[in-house]
Amino acid sequence: MKKNFYNILMVLIFIILFLFIVFIKKEQTVSEDFFEIVKIIILSLLMIGLKKIIDSFKKGNDLSDKLIITGEIAYDLSYFLIGVILLNYSFYLYHNYLIWKALIFFIFGLIFIFTFFYIFNKDQSILSSIIPVYKQYSLKILIAKIIIAIMLSCLAVYFIKTNKKILVTITYIFLFIQLLLIFILKSTAEDESGKNDYKQTYDIKLRIFQFLIFALSLYLYYLTFYHIQKYNFQFAIFYFISGSLIWTLSFNGYFKISSANQITTTKFDVFYTAFIFILSFLIFSYKLLDVPPGVHGDETLTVKMARQLARGDIYPVILESDMYNGMGIFFYYLIGLSGKIFGQNLINARMLSIIVGSLGVVFIYLLIKEIFNRRVAILTSIFLSTFFMQIFYSRMAMQWIWVPAFATAAYYFFFKGLKDSKPLFFIISGIILSINLGFYSAAKVSPMPPFLFILILSLLNNKRKIVFNNWQGIVLMISALLLTFLPVIDYIIHFPQFYFKRMGHVALLNGFPSIYPEWQSLISNIIKNIQMFFTESAPGYCHNLPFKPFLEELSSFLVIVGLGYLLITWKREASLFLILWLFFGLLPGFLSKLGLEDPYPARTVLSIPVIIIILALGLESILEILENINKKIYKFITPIIALYFFITFAFYNLRNYFILFPQDPHTLSYYRHIDKLNYEYIIKNKDKYNFILSIPFNWNYYFDVFEDFYPEQFKKYIFSEDISLFELNKIFNNTNKNISISAEGIYYKMFPIYKEYFPDTKINIIWDYNFWQFDKNSSIKYCYEWKYPDKTIDLNNGFEWFYMYDPMVPIVKIVRAEIPSQNINEVFGLKGEFYKNNVKIKEQNIKFPINFENNDFDKLVLSGLIEIPDYDIYEFSSNASDLILKIDGNLVNKSVELYRGLHRIQVIINNKNKFIVLKWKYNKMENFNNIDNKYFLNSNKIFGLLATYKTKGKIIYKELMPVVDYRIYFSTTRQVYRIASPKECEIEWDGYIDIKEEDLYNFKLHNLNDAQIFIDNKLVFERKDGMDYIKPVKFNKGMKQIKLIRYTTFKNYDWYLAHAIRFMYKKSDWKEFAPVPYNMLYIK
């Protein structure tokens, strides 16, 4: 009668909710709705009638046992059939945009399906064997102990706020001891009531028949996987539940994987846990700095924060900065603590994650051994140690792997507590869960599986004694969690906006979905997060190979079989817990979004262990079925089958991670492989060079995670400059060290200019062989295992600014100029010509101040170049009263306006002073200062055009540009942009262009604004409203006057990479434009 009551009750609840939704949401009601409801009611009534008939025949013994069993099975199947009807109609409603009715039909369809498997399968409890007996205390003593524990927790909060680290540790130790003293275990006894002594005694024919039926269910599971790949989830669901139905019917509800009740810890377990830890550690640490092929930006934040905490900086328990998104401080504190011993660097931080990830594999073995058996535990741990996601997250200096590792450890102690009824295990579980809540946002749901598991068990008649037998331990677990978490709870009460900041930023929805588009977005996101394991992952980003699923086909199939096992055995405590773990592990991924890079695997890190557990259960199910036919034969065959599946799995995952992942063009770009190349180059040549890096190259993640590049060291030999300004004075140094200049690809045509001044300069170009990855027309995209290469290319274009990729010159990664110190010493200074009686007697490089040791001359003429550092009015002074100064051929005897850049200089000195200095004053200087030798060059070469910046027709700045082929770096401040923003500046470049040979020429100024080019006063190019108008002109060989004008029309200046200005030309036989080189541009 109970079954009848539950059936009637569920149908009534369904009808009431359906009518309520229709009334509240005003969704259209059609005849099909009532037809489906009538079908359910009729089917329920028929089955209830059948049940009554069977019960009456049972009492009168009027039917054979076979007919009675058949009738009972038919009755149980009514739940399954009702569930199928409800699910089928829910898809129909969803596709017709009736989302609320579809939701009601879908939920109740699942309820009826799960109900069928619950009532049909036999109970096989693993947790009801121990009845704990605790030492009795008076109520006063119990209350006093609880108050002491609460006071200790509050004291810990105070010590945390006052940064008393030692006192915090001591307080938590006493809190832990106090919790242990609240309930002291006195003794335990076996509870025989929950044991199931059923034994399978089938003959060989029946076993073969069952295997054939199971093979049919495997085929249905294969069809499930097939339709998942085709995105036909309606068929996938029905094939899945049909396969599960056939599986459970073939064994009449008695199939199970052998229980762990009698398994105890042995020497094998000790040796195996050591083995699996070492194996995991070796795999996770292999090529640690080479895979992934760079540093993740968030890893730099980890090392920075750990370093700050290690030196004593004080932060709240939750980090409030937008960069840390409400993360807890404990993770960074541990890394800082270990960094005091092993160094505050990336290796130390990653090693901690490796250790935690390896321990996670150990705890998954211990957990599965407790709730299933040793073979499933071995399969799970060995598969997990080679799983792509586990390897990836275990090698990152971030909190990702800490979430599943700590959760697995907490769940292990939770089940140990339920099985052994020891308070210590419950307390440890609560503490670990509390710590886990302070990690990555995916950990926020980690307490839900055990607590919801307890709630469900307490609602089931035949399970609630498990909860009642262990209520003291469960109370201790909850108390340990809350009291340990109290500092964070205190923070949440006062600053909830910071704790939930990250979840708010990435939330898919702002509330419960209420309209169809929101439901569609949610369902689409759920499908994406499921599909990343079976069919396709994200188009790229940092966690995966573009579109490549985390599981290959065989493993995907095993996961589906494992899910079928969980469905048909969800009455078992272990299966129920894994279902809850899987759901809450995937839930953060279901409810979050980032953008083009979705689905974001890190949101689902909590599900990593349970997915591999399910895979192992699928494999174990197949092995058990085979051994059930003939154990003597198949006990030798099943290890070979298991080994085959493992080799396939391990090859796929290890190849993907260690071979394909670090060589994938998208991965190389996202991890900014240029950073790694520059880092390795600097480390190799640190004692040989001082380094000048272009502005984007200075934004190098490696500089934040290794001691050699911390600010106090960094400034000694690495300098960041805007290479386009061509400031030669930045090359000067008094350390006799060579200079290495590195820049992005756009400057590779400009870099030979350094050889004009430093003749022994070596120019090195590092070519980018992945230049094609931003071009959808390139056929190279098909050479990689990208399922949808155009979508990955779209993602590449979206992250172009981040990749250090130069879209102007895609074939070049890095251009370097290596300038020897000898050239530097020879070039800086001025050419000195000594005259006596108007005859030149010698020539040498002269540097200021000049100190004449002998006077064997009557005139000294200094000539060369002076580099003016800023556009301003300059005044010059010298202690030599008869000194004659000429700049650009003009005599300077008063203040003079000079553009920024190179000018010709001549200084004439008569032999009257033994010690001579030359001084200048500019830029609101109060006093004259000596001119440093870094501003003088022993050369007469000047290249480029004079750039004049105007706002509203008024000149605000002038500078010499050696080439008009550069980036405008808005992330820093060029001198001119201190006066006016880039949006306000009109630029004119004036000078001469040297036409090397007679030909038909095309010119253009590549930029975002309107522009014009005039050569010999003829308009040869105009850009207007985003369109280029080019007029081919035939020029004779020789110098031509040129003017380029860039107007102030474009206003969107968000990313610097888009803002290149390139003066380009094309000859008659050229297919593409090329930048006009420096040796074609001159000023008057």
Secondary structure as the mmCIF struct_conf table of DSSP 4:
data_model
#
loop_
_struct_conf.conf_type_id
_struct_conf.id
_struct_conf.beg_label_comp_id
_struct_conf.beg_label_asym_id
_struct_conf.beg_label_seq_id
_struct_conf.end_label_comp_id
_struct_conf.end_label_asym_id
_struct_conf.end_label_seq_id
HELX_RH_AL_P HELX_RH_AL_P1 LYS A 2 LYS A 25
HELX_RH_AL_P HELX_RH_AL_P2 SER A 31 GLY A 60
TURN_TY1_P TURN_TY1_P1 ASN A 61 ASN A 61
BEND BEND1 LEU A 63 LEU A 63
HELX_RH_AL_P HELX_RH_AL_P3 ASP A 65 HIS A 95
TURN_TY1_P TURN_TY1_P2 ASN A 96 TYR A 97
HELX_RH_AL_P HELX_RH_AL_P4 ILE A 99 PHE A 120
BEND BEND2 ASN A 121 ASN A 121
HELX_LH_PP_P HELX_LH_PP_P1 LYS A 122 ASP A 123
BEND BEND3 ILE A 126 LEU A 127
BEND BEND4 SER A 129 SER A 129
STRN STRN1 ILE A 130 TYR A 134
HELX_LH_PP_P HELX_LH_PP_P2 LYS A 135 GLN A 136
HELX_RH_AL_P HELX_RH_AL_P5 LEU A 139 LYS A 161
TURN_TY1_P TURN_TY1_P3 THR A 162 ASN A 163
HELX_RH_AL_P HELX_RH_AL_P6 LYS A 165 ILE A 182
BEND BEND5 PHE A 183 PHE A 183
STRN STRN2 LEU A 185 GLU A 190
HELX_RH_3T_P HELX_RH_3T_P1 GLU A 192 GLY A 194
HELX_RH_AL_P HELX_RH_AL_P7 ILE A 204 GLN A 229
TURN_TY1_P TURN_TY1_P4 LYS A 230 TYR A 231
HELX_RH_AL_P HELX_RH_AL_P8 PHE A 233 SER A 250
TURN_TY1_P TURN_TY1_P5 PHE A 251 GLY A 253
HELX_LH_PP_P HELX_LH_PP_P3 ILE A 257 SER A 259
TURN_TY1_P TURN_TY1_P6 ASN A 261 GLN A 262
HELX_RH_AL_P HELX_RH_AL_P9 LYS A 267 SER A 285
TURN_TY1_P TURN_TY1_P7 TYR A 286 ASP A 290
BEND BEND6 VAL A 291 GLY A 294
HELX_RH_AL_P HELX_RH_AL_P10 GLY A 297 ALA A 310
TURN_TY1_P TURN_TY1_P8 ARG A 311 GLY A 312
BEND BEND7 VAL A 317 VAL A 317
STRN STRN3 ILE A 318 ILE A 318
BEND BEND8 SER A 321 SER A 321
TURN_TY1_P TURN_TY1_P9 ASP A 322 GLY A 326
STRN STRN4 GLY A 328 GLY A 328
BEND BEND9 ILE A 329 ILE A 329
HELX_RH_AL_P HELX_RH_AL_P11 PHE A 330 PHE A 342
BEND BEND10 GLN A 344 ASN A 345
HELX_RH_AL_P HELX_RH_AL_P12 LEU A 346 ILE A 371
BEND BEND11 PHE A 372 PHE A 372
HELX_RH_AL_P HELX_RH_AL_P13 ARG A 374 LEU A 384
TURN_TY1_P TURN_TY1_P10 SER A 385 THR A 386
HELX_RH_AL_P HELX_RH_AL_P14 PHE A 388 SER A 394
TURN_TY1_P TURN_TY1_P11 ARG A 395 ARG A 395
BEND BEND12 MET A 396 GLN A 399
TURN_TY1_P TURN_TY1_P12 TRP A 400 ILE A 401
HELX_RH_AL_P HELX_RH_AL_P15 TRP A 402 ASP A 420
HELX_RH_AL_P HELX_RH_AL_P16 PRO A 423 ASN A 436
TURN_TY1_P TURN_TY1_P13 LEU A 437 GLY A 438
BEND BEND13 PHE A 439 TYR A 440
HELX_RH_3T_P HELX_RH_3T_P2 SER A 441 VAL A 445
TURN_TY1_P TURN_TY1_P14 SER A 446 PRO A 447
HELX_RH_AL_P HELX_RH_AL_P17 MET A 448 LEU A 459
BEND BEND14 LEU A 460 LEU A 460
TURN_TY1_P TURN_TY1_P15 ASN A 461 LYS A 463
HELX_RH_AL_P HELX_RH_AL_P18 ARG A 464 ASN A 469
TURN_TY1_P TURN_TY1_P16 ASN A 470 ASN A 470
HELX_RH_AL_P HELX_RH_AL_P19 TRP A 471 THR A 484
TURN_TY1_P TURN_TY1_P17 PHE A 485 PHE A 485
HELX_RH_AL_P HELX_RH_AL_P20 LEU A 486 HIS A 494
HELX_RH_AL_P HELX_RH_AL_P21 PRO A 496 TYR A 499
TURN_TY1_P TURN_TY1_P18 PHE A 500 PHE A 500
HELX_RH_AL_P HELX_RH_AL_P22 LYS A 501 VAL A 506
STRN STRN5 ALA A 507 ALA A 507
BEND BEND15 LEU A 508 LEU A 508
BEND BEND16 ASN A 510 PHE A 512
BEND BEND17 ILE A 515 ILE A 515
HELX_RH_AL_P HELX_RH_AL_P23 TYR A 516 PHE A 534
TURN_TY1_P TURN_TY1_P19 THR A 535 THR A 535
BEND BEND18 PRO A 539 LEU A 545
TURN_TY1_P TURN_TY1_P20 PRO A 546 PHE A 547
BEND BEND19 PHE A 550 LEU A 551
HELX_RH_AL_P HELX_RH_AL_P24 GLU A 553 ILE A 568
TURN_TY1_P TURN_TY1_P21 THR A 569 LYS A 571
BEND BEND20 ARG A 572 ARG A 572
HELX_RH_AL_P HELX_RH_AL_P25 GLU A 573 PHE A 590
TURN_TY1_P TURN_TY1_P22 LEU A 591 LEU A 591
STRN STRN6 SER A 592 SER A 592
BEND BEND21 GLY A 595 GLY A 595
TURN_TY1_P TURN_TY1_P23 LEU A 596 GLU A 597
BEND BEND22 PRO A 599 PRO A 599
HELX_RH_3T_P HELX_RH_3T_P3 PRO A 601 SER A 607
HELX_RH_AL_P HELX_RH_AL_P26 ILE A 608 ILE A 629
HELX_RH_AL_P HELX_RH_AL_P27 LYS A 631 LEU A 654
HELX_RH_PI_P HELX_RH_PI_P1 ARG A 655 LEU A 660
HELX_RH_3T_P HELX_RH_3T_P4 PHE A 661 GLN A 663
HELX_RH_AL_P HELX_RH_AL_P28 PRO A 665 TYR A 670
TURN_TY1_P TURN_TY1_P24 TYR A 671 ARG A 672
HELX_RH_AL_P HELX_RH_AL_P29 HIS A 673 ASN A 685
TURN_TY1_P TURN_TY1_P25 LYS A 686 LYS A 688
STRN STRN7 TYR A 689 SER A 694
HELX_RH_AL_P HELX_RH_AL_P30 ILE A 695 ASN A 698
BEND BEND23 TRP A 699 TRP A 699
HELX_RH_3T_P HELX_RH_3T_P5 TYR A 701 ASP A 704
TURN_TY1_P TURN_TY1_P26 VAL A 705 VAL A 705
BEND BEND24 PHE A 706 PHE A 706
HELX_RH_3T_P HELX_RH_3T_P6 GLU A 707 PHE A 709
BEND BEND25 TYR A 710 TYR A 710
HELX_RH_AL_P HELX_RH_AL_P31 PRO A 711 TYR A 717
STRN STRN8 ILE A 718 GLU A 721
HELX_RH_3T_P HELX_RH_3T_P7 ILE A 723 LEU A 725
HELX_RH_3T_P HELX_RH_3T_P8 LEU A 728 LYS A 730
TURN_TY1_P TURN_TY1_P27 ILE A 731 ILE A 731
BEND BEND26 ASN A 734 THR A 735
STRN STRN9 ASN A 738 ALA A 743
HELX_RH_3T_P HELX_RH_3T_P9 GLY A 745 TYR A 747
TURN_TY1_P TURN_TY1_P28 TYR A 748 PRO A 752
HELX_RH_AL_P HELX_RH_AL_P32 ILE A 753 TYR A 757
BEND BEND27 PHE A 758 PHE A 758
TURN_TY1_P TURN_TY1_P29 PRO A 759 ASP A 760
HELX_LH_PP_P HELX_LH_PP_P4 THR A 761 THR A 761
STRN STRN10 LYS A 762 TRP A 767
TURN_TY1_P TURN_TY1_P30 TYR A 769 ASN A 770
HELX_RH_3T_P HELX_RH_3T_P10 PHE A 771 PHE A 774
TURN_TY1_P TURN_TY1_P31 LYS A 776 ASN A 777
HELX_RH_3T_P HELX_RH_3T_P11 SER A 779 CYS A 783
BEND BEND28 TYR A 784 TYR A 784
BEND BEND29 LYS A 787 TYR A 788
HELX_RH_AL_P HELX_RH_AL_P33 PRO A 789 GLY A 798
TURN_TY1_P TURN_TY1_P32 PHE A 799 MET A 804
BEND BEND30 PRO A 807 VAL A 809
TURN_TY1_P TURN_TY1_P33 PRO A 810 ILE A 811
STRN STRN11 VAL A 812 ILE A 819
HELX_RH_AL_P HELX_RH_AL_P34 SER A 821 VAL A 827
STRN STRN12 PHE A 828 PHE A 828
BEND BEND31 GLY A 829 GLY A 829
STRN STRN13 LEU A 830 LYS A 836
TURN_TY1_P TURN_TY1_P34 ASN A 837 ASN A 838
STRN STRN14 VAL A 839 ILE A 846
BEND BEND32 PHE A 848 PRO A 849
STRN STRN15 ILE A 850 ASN A 851
BEND BEND33 GLU A 853 GLU A 853
BEND BEND34 ASP A 858 ASP A 858
STRN STRN16 LYS A 859 ILE A 868
BEND BEND35 ASP A 870 TYR A 871
STRN STRN17 ASP A 872 SER A 878
BEND BEND36 ASN A 879 ASN A 879
TURN_TY1_P TURN_TY1_P35 SER A 881 ASP A 882
STRN STRN18 ILE A 884 ILE A 887
TURN_TY1_P TURN_TY1_P36 ASP A 888 GLY A 889
STRN STRN19 ASN A 890 LEU A 891
BEND BEND37 ASN A 893 LYS A 894
STRN STRN20 VAL A 896 LEU A 898
STRN STRN21 ARG A 900 ARG A 900
STRN STRN22 GLY A 901 ASN A 910
TURN_TY1_P TURN_TY1_P37 ASN A 911 LYS A 912
BEND BEND38 LYS A 914 LYS A 914
STRN STRN23 PHE A 915 ILE A 916
STRN STRN24 LEU A 918 LYS A 921
TURN_TY1_P TURN_TY1_P38 ASN A 923 LYS A 924
BEND BEND39 GLU A 926 ASN A 927
STRN STRN25 ASN A 929 ASN A 930
HELX_LH_PP_P HELX_LH_PP_P5 ILE A 931 ASP A 932
HELX_RH_3T_P HELX_RH_3T_P12 ASN A 933 TYR A 935
STRN STRN26 PHE A 936 LEU A 937
BEND BEND40 ASN A 938 ASN A 938
BEND BEND41 GLY A 944 GLY A 944
STRN STRN27 LEU A 945 THR A 951
TURN_TY1_P TURN_TY1_P39 LYS A 952 GLY A 953
STRN STRN28 LYS A 954 MET A 961
BEND BEND42 PRO A 962 PRO A 962
BEND BEND43 VAL A 964 VAL A 964
STRN STRN29 ASP A 965 ARG A 967
TURN_TY1_P TURN_TY1_P40 PHE A 970 SER A 971
BEND BEND44 THR A 972 THR A 972
HELX_RH_3T_P HELX_RH_3T_P13 GLN A 975 ARG A 978
TURN_TY1_P TURN_TY1_P41 ILE A 979 ILE A 979
BEND BEND45 ALA A 980 ALA A 980
HELX_RH_3T_P HELX_RH_3T_P14 PRO A 982 GLU A 984
STRN STRN30 GLU A 986 ILE A 995
BEND BEND46 GLU A 997 GLU A 997
STRN STRN31 ASP A 999 HIS A 1006
BEND BEND47 ASN A 1007 ASN A 1009
STRN STRN32 ALA A 1011 ILE A 1015
TURN_TY1_P TURN_TY1_P42 ASP A 1016 ASN A 1017
STRN STRN33 LYS A 1018 LYS A 1024
TURN_TY1_P TURN_TY1_P43 ASP A 1025 GLY A 1026
STRN STRN34 MET A 1027 ILE A 1030
STRN STRN35 VAL A 1033 PHE A 1035
BEND BEND48 LYS A 1037 LYS A 1037
STRN STRN36 GLY A 1038 ARG A 1046
BEND BEND49 THR A 1048 THR A 1048
HELX_RH_3T_P HELX_RH_3T_P15 TYR A 1056 ALA A 1058
STRN STRN37 ALA A 1060 LYS A 1066
TURN_TY1_P TURN_TY1_P44 SER A 1068 ASP A 1069
BEND BEND50 LYS A 1071 GLU A 1072
STRN STRN38 ALA A 1074 PRO A 1075
HELX_LH_PP_P HELX_LH_PP_P6 VAL A 1076 PRO A 1077
HELX_RH_3T_P HELX_RH_3T_P16 TYR A 1078 MET A 1080
STRN STRN39 LEU A 1081 TYR A 1082
#
